[in-house]
Amino acid sequence: MLNVGAVLGLLVAGVLADARGNKKIVLLWFGLAAAFLIMLSIKLEATWLVYAAVLLTGIFVFSAQVLVYAFVGLLYPRSPPSPPTPRFPVGGR
């Protein structure tokens, strides 16, 4: 269930980050990930509640990490490539 949640979370988080902005969604996702991780420490009697908690935890925990990669890419865009270095020093071998 955790991995199923991870796949679902990546799809939802990507769409939301594109629509609402990456920074807002990263903060929201990490907050919800923390809340659901705390919820996993509470004993749940019903089996379906445990499965739902694990699914929701997977949605937010794994996709929050991937959102950070995209956020860092926006903060630090790729620098232009450096000019190629010559194979041999200038003036001969």
GUNUTOR-708040 format. One record per residue (C-alpha): residue number from 1; residue in three letters; y, z, x negated. Coordinates in nm, 4 decimals, always signed. Layout:
BEGIN
- n	res	north	up	east
- NUM	ALA	Y	Z	X
...
END
This chain:
BEGIN
- n	res	north	up	east
- 1	MET	+0.0000	+0.0000	+0.0000
- 2	LEU	+0.2346	+0.0724	-0.2881
- 3	ASN	+0.2041	-0.2822	-0.4242
- 4	VAL	+0.2394	-0.4372	-0.0797
- 5	GLY	+0.5614	-0.2416	-0.0433
- 6	ALA	+0.6750	-0.3640	-0.3833
- 7	VAL	+0.6367	-0.7287	-0.2818
- 8	LEU	+0.8120	-0.6741	+0.0507
- 9	GLY	+1.0879	-0.4774	-0.1182
- 10	LEU	+1.1548	-0.7491	-0.3733
- 11	LEU	+1.1967	-1.0082	-0.1001
- 12	VAL	+1.4254	-0.7915	+0.1130
- 13	ALA	+1.6280	-0.6578	-0.1801
- 14	GLY	+1.6944	-1.0053	-0.3174
- 15	VAL	+1.8250	-1.1340	+0.0137
- 16	LEU	+2.0418	-0.8272	+0.0689
- 17	ALA	+2.1789	-0.8278	-0.2859
- 18	ASP	+2.2794	-1.1919	-0.2485
- 19	ALA	+2.4436	-1.1281	+0.0868
- 20	ARG	+2.6104	-0.7885	+0.0299
- 21	GLY	+2.6593	-0.7635	-0.3444
- 22	ASN	+2.4266	-0.6390	-0.6121
- 23	LYS	+2.5999	-0.3117	-0.7001
- 24	LYS	+2.5994	-0.1748	-0.3437
- 25	ILE	+2.2344	-0.2588	-0.2905
- 26	VAL	+2.1302	-0.1148	-0.6298
- 27	LEU	+2.2955	+0.2177	-0.5452
- 28	LEU	+2.1474	+0.2232	-0.1952
- 29	TRP	+1.7999	+0.1266	-0.3204
- 30	PHE	+1.7924	+0.3963	-0.5909
- 31	GLY	+1.9082	+0.6572	-0.3403
- 32	LEU	+1.6385	+0.5599	-0.0930
- 33	ALA	+1.3793	+0.5429	-0.3714
- 34	ALA	+1.4620	+0.9012	-0.4684
- 35	ALA	+1.4427	+1.0147	-0.1063
- 36	PHE	+1.1031	+0.8542	-0.0493
- 37	LEU	+0.9653	+0.9873	-0.3787
- 38	ILE	+1.0665	+1.3349	-0.2663
- 39	MET	+0.9028	+1.2703	+0.0703
- 40	LEU	+0.5734	+1.1964	-0.1052
- 41	SER	+0.5675	+1.5563	-0.2303
- 42	ILE	+0.5548	+1.6853	+0.1279
- 43	LYS	+0.2100	+1.7266	+0.2772
- 44	LEU	+0.1673	+1.4869	+0.5672
- 45	GLU	-0.1152	+1.5537	+0.8096
- 46	ALA	-0.1475	+1.2133	+0.9703
- 47	THR	-0.3061	+0.9425	+0.7593
- 48	TRP	-0.0802	+0.6726	+0.8993
- 49	LEU	+0.2246	+0.8753	+0.7916
- 50	VAL	+0.0935	+0.8897	+0.4366
- 51	TYR	+0.0409	+0.5133	+0.4347
- 52	ALA	+0.3884	+0.4556	+0.5787
- 53	ALA	+0.5456	+0.6861	+0.3179
- 54	VAL	+0.3645	+0.5102	+0.0325
- 55	LEU	+0.4643	+0.1684	+0.1696
- 56	LEU	+0.8305	+0.2674	+0.1980
- 57	THR	+0.8249	+0.4237	-0.1468
- 58	GLY	+0.6861	+0.1012	-0.2924
- 59	ILE	+0.9543	-0.1014	-0.1172
- 60	PHE	+1.2380	+0.0902	-0.2771
- 61	VAL	+1.1046	+0.2079	-0.6139
- 62	PHE	+0.9828	-0.1212	-0.7565
- 63	SER	+1.2586	-0.3428	-0.6209
- 64	ALA	+1.5301	-0.1033	-0.7437
- 65	GLN	+1.4178	-0.1659	-1.1002
- 66	VAL	+1.4309	-0.5436	-1.0585
- 67	LEU	+1.7756	-0.5270	-0.8973
- 68	VAL	+1.9041	-0.3573	-1.2107
- 69	TYR	+1.7905	-0.6550	-1.4204
- 70	ALA	+1.9944	-0.8890	-1.2001
- 71	PHE	+2.2922	-0.6507	-1.2071
- 72	VAL	+2.2912	-0.6349	-1.5870
- 73	GLY	+2.2729	-1.0133	-1.5973
- 74	LEU	+2.5924	-1.0270	-1.3928
- 75	LEU	+2.7679	-0.7723	-1.6139
- 76	TYR	+2.6690	-0.9376	-1.9411
- 77	PRO	+2.6464	-1.3133	-1.8938
- 78	ARG	+2.4719	-1.5188	-2.1551
- 79	SER	+2.6896	-1.6051	-2.4516
- 80	PRO	+2.7226	-1.9694	-2.5555
- 81	PRO	+2.4596	-2.0840	-2.8026
- 82	SER	+2.5520	-2.0666	-3.1695
- 83	PRO	+2.5686	-2.3898	-3.3670
- 84	PRO	+2.2444	-2.4923	-3.5357
- 85	THR	+2.2017	-2.3855	-3.8956
- 86	PRO	+2.1193	-2.6568	-4.1501
- 87	ARG	+1.7642	-2.6684	-4.2796
- 88	PHE	+1.8739	-2.7072	-4.6373
- 89	PRO	+2.1809	-2.5556	-4.8020
- 90	VAL	+2.4747	-2.7853	-4.8410
- 91	GLY	+2.4665	-2.9533	-5.1829
- 92	GLY	+2.0906	-3.0057	-5.2182
- 93	ARG	+1.7761	-2.8002	-5.2233
END
